[in-house]
Amino acid sequence: MIIEAAAWDDPGVRRLTTDQQTEVRARYGGKDEPGTHPSASDVAVVLLARDDGGTAVGCGALRELGDGAAEVKRMYVVPAARGRGVSKALLTALEDAARARGWTTLRLETGPLQPEAIGLYSGAGYRPIGAFGDYVGDPDAAGSLFFERAVAGPGVPAPR
């Protein structure tokens, strides 16, 4: 597997983010995601995972929040590639990219009907927090779960 930087409008990224949104809407009865949707103008990092044949099998992005924090957006792995460590590798690469930009904290929003995501983030050391940023006061975020992890700074262990 190869993880590489990509543009938000890369065809592989577009396909994966569309598939991610389709899957999320199916899990939540057609409901759209809360918060501000990511775009090429506000996503600072986009990573794409490709299998040995070059097929895009996963993606993830980071949106800067300010004050040394960024939000993990559009983490997704195609069903056929799940269970092979792609999501863990993508999350680690996003954390590395955050540190390279001087960001010390990553935050994210997910939902209770995404146990795989909850397991991934909890297993990687993310802890539950309250709503942040545009999610605060958003009625569509009422059932959301929010997580945070320090990825750099005093007391933070070396990268995994």
Secondary structure, DSSP 8 states (H G I E B T S, - for coil): -EEEE--TT-HHHHHHHHHHHHHHHHHTTT---SS----TTT--EEEEEE-TTS-EEEEEEEEEEETTEEEEEEEEE-GGGTTSSHHHHHHHHHHHHHHHTT--EEEEEE-TT-HHHHHHHHHTT-EEE---GGGTT-GGGTT-EEEEEE-SSTT-----
